[in-house]
Amino acid sequence: MAEATFKRGQRVELKEVAEATGLHRTTLYRMVNLRGYNATLNNIDALCRFFGCGVGDVAVYVPDEEVPQASLPSAADKTNA
């Protein structure tokens, strides 16, 4: 989005991208702000079409061991709740 903003000389808003691609703004926010967000190929395709770019321009490979894992409650936590 930063590169598109630079090329156009004006800010590209999530709302504009959402309307043009059919992706929900919450989905776009998560894709941009949550490291390791599991984006679907359809979402990536929609972004590539909108920005006129390749997959490598909108996605970065992050090995599993580098993605922070959310801690899940243990069975003991569930019985004490």
C-alpha positions in Angstrom: 0.0 0.0 0.0 2.9 2.3 0.8 4.3 1.9 -2.8 0.9 2.5 -4.3 0.5 5.6 -2.2 3.9 6.8 -3.4 3.1 6.2 -7.0 -0.3 7.9 -6.9 0.9 10.8 -4.7 -2.1 10.3 -2.4 -2.9 7.8 0.4 -4.5 4.5 -0.5 -7.1 3.8 2.1 -8.2 0.4 3.3 -11.8 1.4 2.5 -10.9 2.0 -1.1 -9.1 -1.3 -1.4 -12.0 -3.1 0.3 -14.6 -1.6 -2.1 -12.5 -2.3 -5.2 -11.6 -5.9 -4.3 -14.7 -7.0 -2.3 -12.5 -7.9 0.7 -13.8 -6.9 4.1 -11.8 -4.0 5.8 -11.3 -6.2 8.8 -9.6 -8.9 6.6 -7.4 -6.2 5.0 -6.5 -4.8 8.4 -5.5 -8.3 9.7 -3.5 -9.0 6.5 -1.5 -5.8 7.0 -1.1 -5.7 10.8 -1.0 -9.3 12.0 2.2 -11.1 11.4 1.5 -14.7 10.3 -2.1 -14.0 9.3 -3.3 -16.9 7.1 -4.5 -15.1 4.0 -6.3 -17.1 1.4 -5.1 -17.3 -2.2 -8.3 -15.6 -3.3 -7.5 -12.6 -1.1 -3.9 -12.4 -2.4 -5.2 -12.7 -5.9 -7.7 -9.8 -5.4 -4.9 -7.6 -4.0 -2.5 -8.4 -6.9 -5.3 -7.5 -9.3 -6.0 -4.2 -7.5 -2.4 -3.1 -7.2 -1.3 -4.6 -10.6 1.6 -6.5 -9.0 2.9 -10.0 -8.2 2.4 -12.2 -5.2 5.9 -11.3 -3.9 4.8 -7.7 -3.7 1.9 -8.3 -1.3 3.1 -11.4 0.6 6.3 -12.4 2.5 7.2 -15.9 3.5 7.6 -16.3 7.3 8.8 -19.8 8.5 6.4 -21.4 11.1 9.1 -21.2 13.8 9.1 -17.4 13.4 5.4 -16.9 13.8 4.3 -16.1 17.3 1.8 -18.7 18.6 -1.2 -17.8 20.7 -1.2 -19.7 23.9 -4.3 -21.9 24.3 -5.8 -22.7 27.7 -4.8 -26.1 29.0 -7.3 -28.7 30.1 -6.5 -27.8 33.8 -7.5 -24.2 33.0 -10.8 -25.3 31.6 -11.8 -27.4 34.6 -10.9 -24.6 37.0 -12.9 -22.0 35.1 
